[in-house]
């Protein structure tokens, strides 16, 4: 799994300020599968990436 603090901050930025697909963001952050990214993000934030994006736009 990637280094959590950097990837979590980068994930939040990409979700908030870009219109890229969540799967594209997950691959940019070096997750092998979007489902791994979803689990990582939900564990770190309590929200799914989609929920985070909806709340922070």
N, CA, C and O atoms as a GROMACS GRO file, in nm:
protein
  228
    1UNK      N    1   0.084  -0.118   0.000
    1UNK     CA    2   0.000   0.000   0.000
    1UNK      C    3   0.089   0.124   0.000
    1UNK      O    4   0.193   0.126   0.066
    2UNK      N    5   0.048   0.228  -0.073
    2UNK     CA    6   0.127   0.351  -0.078
    2UNK      C    7   0.137   0.419   0.059
    2UNK      O    8   0.062   0.388   0.151
    3UNK      N    9   0.230   0.511   0.070
    3UNK     CA   10   0.250   0.588   0.193
    3UNK      C   11   0.123   0.668   0.224
    3UNK      O   12   0.083   0.752   0.144
    4UNK      N   13   0.062   0.643   0.335
    4UNK     CA   14  -0.071   0.696   0.363
    4UNK      C   15  -0.081   0.849   0.369
    4UNK      O   16  -0.166   0.904   0.298
    5UNK      N   17  -0.002   0.921   0.447
    5UNK     CA   18  -0.027   1.066   0.456
    5UNK      C   19  -0.019   1.138   0.322
    5UNK      O   20  -0.107   1.219   0.290
    6UNK      N   21   0.084   1.111   0.243
    6UNK     CA   22   0.097   1.178   0.114
    6UNK      C   23  -0.018   1.140   0.021
    6UNK      O   24  -0.079   1.228  -0.040
    7UNK      N   25  -0.047   1.013   0.010
    7UNK     CA   26  -0.149   0.970  -0.084
    7UNK      C   27  -0.288   1.013  -0.041
    7UNK      O   28  -0.372   1.039  -0.126
    8UNK      N   29  -0.314   1.022   0.087
    8UNK     CA   30  -0.444   1.068   0.134
    8UNK      C   31  -0.461   1.216   0.099
    8UNK      O   32  -0.566   1.255   0.048
    9UNK      N   33  -0.360   1.298   0.124
    9UNK     CA   34  -0.368   1.440   0.090
    9UNK      C   35  -0.381   1.460  -0.061
    9UNK      O   36  -0.460   1.544  -0.106
   10UNK      N   37  -0.305   1.385  -0.138
   10UNK     CA   38  -0.312   1.395  -0.283
   10UNK      C   39  -0.449   1.348  -0.334
   10UNK      O   40  -0.505   1.409  -0.425
   11UNK      N   41  -0.501   1.244  -0.275
   11UNK     CA   42  -0.633   1.193  -0.315
   11UNK      C   43  -0.740   1.298  -0.287
   11UNK      O   44  -0.827   1.322  -0.372
   12UNK      N   45  -0.736   1.360  -0.171
   12UNK     CA   46  -0.834   1.464  -0.138
   12UNK      C   47  -0.826   1.579  -0.238
   12UNK      O   48  -0.929   1.628  -0.284
   13UNK      N   49  -0.706   1.620  -0.271
   13UNK     CA   50  -0.688   1.729  -0.367
   13UNK      C   51  -0.747   1.692  -0.504
   13UNK      O   52  -0.823   1.768  -0.562
   14UNK      N   53  -0.711   1.574  -0.553
   14UNK     CA   54  -0.759   1.532  -0.685
   14UNK      C   55  -0.911   1.516  -0.688
   14UNK      O   56  -0.975   1.549  -0.788
   15UNK      N   57  -0.968   1.465  -0.581
   15UNK     CA   58  -1.113   1.448  -0.576
   15UNK      C   59  -1.184   1.583  -0.571
   15UNK      O   60  -1.291   1.599  -0.630
   16UNK      N   61  -1.126   1.677  -0.503
   16UNK     CA   62  -1.190   1.807  -0.486
   16UNK      C   63  -1.174   1.898  -0.608
   16UNK      O   64  -1.268   1.968  -0.645
   17UNK      N   65  -1.056   1.897  -0.670
   17UNK     CA   66  -1.026   1.998  -0.772
   17UNK      C   67  -1.017   1.948  -0.915
   17UNK      O   68  -0.990   2.027  -1.006
   18UNK      N   69  -1.037   1.819  -0.938
   18UNK     CA   70  -1.034   1.770  -1.075
   18UNK      C   71  -1.166   1.699  -1.106
   18UNK      O   72  -1.245   1.669  -1.017
   19UNK      N   73  -1.186   1.673  -1.232
   19UNK     CA   74  -1.304   1.600  -1.277
   19UNK      C   75  -1.266   1.461  -1.325
   19UNK      O   76  -1.342   1.397  -1.398
   20UNK      N   77  -1.149   1.414  -1.286
   20UNK     CA   78  -1.103   1.282  -1.329
   20UNK      C   79  -1.187   1.172  -1.263
   20UNK      O   80  -1.237   1.188  -1.151
   21UNK      N   81  -1.201   1.063  -1.335
   21UNK     CA   82  -1.269   0.948  -1.278
   21UNK      C   83  -1.193   0.899  -1.155
   21UNK      O   84  -1.071   0.913  -1.146
   22UNK      N   85  -1.267   0.843  -1.061
   22UNK     CA   86  -1.204   0.790  -0.940
   22UNK      C   87  -1.108   0.678  -0.974
   22UNK      O   88  -1.004   0.664  -0.910
   23UNK      N   89  -1.141   0.598  -1.074
   23UNK     CA   90  -1.048   0.492  -1.114
   23UNK      C   91  -0.917   0.550  -1.167
   23UNK      O   92  -0.810   0.495  -1.140
   24UNK      N   93  -0.923   0.659  -1.240
   24UNK     CA   94  -0.802   0.725  -1.290
   24UNK      C   95  -0.718   0.777  -1.174
   24UNK      O   96  -0.596   0.763  -1.174
   25UNK      N   97  -0.783   0.838  -1.077
   25UNK     CA   98  -0.712   0.887  -0.958
   25UNK      C   99  -0.646   0.771  -0.885
   25UNK      O  100  -0.532   0.783  -0.841
   26UNK      N  101  -0.716   0.660  -0.872
   26UNK     CA  102  -0.658   0.547  -0.799
   26UNK      C  103  -0.532   0.496  -0.868
   26UNK      O  104  -0.434   0.463  -0.801
   27UNK      N  105  -0.532   0.489  -1.002
   27UNK     CA  106  -0.413   0.444  -1.074
   27UNK      C  107  -0.300   0.547  -1.066
   27UNK      O  108  -0.183   0.510  -1.057
   28UNK      N  109  -0.334   0.676  -1.068
   28UNK     CA  110  -0.232   0.780  -1.054
   28UNK      C  111  -0.161   0.770  -0.919
   28UNK      O  112  -0.042   0.801  -0.908
   29UNK      N  113  -0.234   0.725  -0.819
   29UNK     CA  114  -0.178   0.712  -0.684
   29UNK      C  115  -0.118   0.575  -0.659
   29UNK      O  116  -0.085   0.540  -0.546
   30UNK      N  117  -0.104   0.497  -0.766
   30UNK     CA  118  -0.036   0.368  -0.764
   30UNK      C  119  -0.110   0.258  -0.689
   30UNK      O  120  -0.047   0.168  -0.633
   31UNK      N  121  -0.242   0.266  -0.687
   31UNK     CA  122  -0.321   0.155  -0.636
   31UNK      C  123  -0.342   0.058  -0.752
   31UNK      O  124  -0.366   0.100  -0.865
   32UNK      N  125  -0.333  -0.070  -0.724
   32UNK     CA  126  -0.345  -0.169  -0.832
   32UNK      C  127  -0.489  -0.184  -0.880
   32UNK      O  128  -0.512  -0.222  -0.994
   33UNK      N  129  -0.584  -0.154  -0.795
   33UNK     CA  130  -0.726  -0.164  -0.829
   33UNK      C  131  -0.802  -0.048  -0.764
   33UNK      O  132  -0.768  -0.008  -0.653
   34UNK      N  133  -0.902   0.006  -0.831
   34UNK     CA  134  -0.984   0.112  -0.771
   34UNK      C  135  -1.051   0.068  -0.640
   34UNK      O  136  -1.072   0.151  -0.551
   35UNK      N  137  -1.083  -0.059  -0.627
   35UNK     CA  138  -1.145  -0.105  -0.502
   35UNK      C  139  -1.050  -0.090  -0.384
   35UNK      O  140  -1.095  -0.062  -0.272
   36UNK      N  141  -0.920  -0.110  -0.407
   36UNK     CA  142  -0.822  -0.091  -0.299
   36UNK      C  143  -0.818   0.056  -0.258
   36UNK      O  144  -0.810   0.089  -0.140
   37UNK      N  145  -0.823   0.145  -0.357
   37UNK     CA  146  -0.825   0.288  -0.328
   37UNK      C  147  -0.951   0.324  -0.248
   37UNK      O  148  -0.943   0.400  -0.152
   38UNK      N  149  -1.065   0.270  -0.288
   38UNK     CA  150  -1.189   0.299  -0.216
   38UNK      C  151  -1.181   0.256  -0.070
   38UNK      O  152  -1.222   0.331   0.019
   39UNK      N  153  -1.128   0.138  -0.046
   39UNK     CA  154  -1.114   0.088   0.092
   39UNK      C  155  -1.017   0.174   0.172
   39UNK      O  156  -1.045   0.209   0.287
   40UNK      N  157  -0.903   0.208   0.112
   40UNK     CA  158  -0.804   0.294   0.177
   40UNK      C  159  -0.866   0.429   0.212
   40UNK      O  160  -0.851   0.476   0.325
   41UNK      N  161  -0.934   0.491   0.118
   41UNK     CA  162  -0.989   0.624   0.141
   41UNK      C  163  -1.100   0.621   0.246
   41UNK      O  164  -1.106   0.708   0.332
   42UNK      N  165  -1.186   0.521   0.240
   42UNK     CA  166  -1.293   0.511   0.338
   42UNK      C  167  -1.238   0.487   0.479
   42UNK      O  168  -1.290   0.542   0.576
   43UNK      N  169  -1.134   0.408   0.489
   43UNK     CA  170  -1.072   0.383   0.620
   43UNK      C  171  -1.009   0.511   0.674
   43UNK      O  172  -1.015   0.537   0.794
   44UNK      N  173  -0.947   0.590   0.586
   44UNK     CA  174  -0.879   0.712   0.629
   44UNK      C  175  -0.975   0.826   0.660
   44UNK      O  176  -0.949   0.906   0.750
   45UNK      N  177  -1.087   0.834   0.586
   45UNK     CA  178  -1.174   0.951   0.600
   45UNK      C  179  -1.313   0.921   0.654
   45UNK      O  180  -1.382   1.011   0.701
   46UNK      N  181  -1.354   0.795   0.648
   46UNK     CA  182  -1.490   0.762   0.687
   46UNK      C  183  -1.591   0.781   0.574
   46UNK      O  184  -1.710   0.755   0.592
   47UNK      N  185  -1.543   0.827   0.459
   47UNK     CA  186  -1.628   0.850   0.343
   47UNK      C  187  -1.572   0.776   0.222
   47UNK      O  188  -1.451   0.754   0.213
   48UNK      N  189  -1.658   0.739   0.131
   48UNK     CA  190  -1.609   0.686   0.005
   48UNK      C  191  -1.555   0.803  -0.077
   48UNK      O  192  -1.592   0.918  -0.051
   49UNK      N  193  -1.469   0.777  -0.174
   49UNK     CA  194  -1.420   0.887  -0.257
   49UNK      C  195  -1.533   0.966  -0.323
   49UNK      O  196  -1.526   1.088  -0.332
   50UNK      N  197  -1.637   0.898  -0.369
   50UNK     CA  198  -1.749   0.967  -0.433
   50UNK      C  199  -1.824   1.058  -0.333
   50UNK      O  200  -1.861   1.170  -0.367
   51UNK      N  201  -1.844   1.008  -0.212
   51UNK     CA  202  -1.910   1.089  -0.110
   51UNK      C  203  -1.825   1.211  -0.074
   51UNK      O  204  -1.878   1.321  -0.059
   52UNK      N  205  -1.695   1.191  -0.062
   52UNK     CA  206  -1.604   1.303  -0.032
   52UNK      C  207  -1.613   1.408  -0.143
   52UNK      O  208  -1.620   1.528  -0.115
   53UNK      N  209  -1.613   1.363  -0.267
   53UNK     CA  210  -1.619   1.455  -0.381
   53UNK      C  211  -1.750   1.534  -0.378
   53UNK      O  212  -1.750   1.655  -0.400
   54UNK      N  213  -1.860   1.467  -0.353
   54UNK     CA  214  -1.990   1.535  -0.350
   54UNK      C  215  -1.996   1.641  -0.239
   54UNK      O  216  -2.051   1.749  -0.260
   55UNK      N  217  -1.940   1.610  -0.125
   55UNK     CA  218  -1.945   1.703  -0.011
   55UNK      C  219  -1.847   1.820  -0.023
   55UNK      O  220  -1.866   1.922   0.043
   56UNK      N  221  -1.746   1.806  -0.104
   56UNK     CA  222  -1.640   1.908  -0.109
   56UNK      C  223  -1.631   1.983  -0.242
   56UNK      O  224  -1.527   2.040  -0.273
   57UNK      N  225  -1.735   1.983  -0.318
   57UNK     CA  226  -1.736   2.060  -0.443
   57UNK      C  227  -1.819   2.181  -0.429
   57UNK      O  228  -1.832   2.259  -0.524
   0.00000   0.00000   0.00000
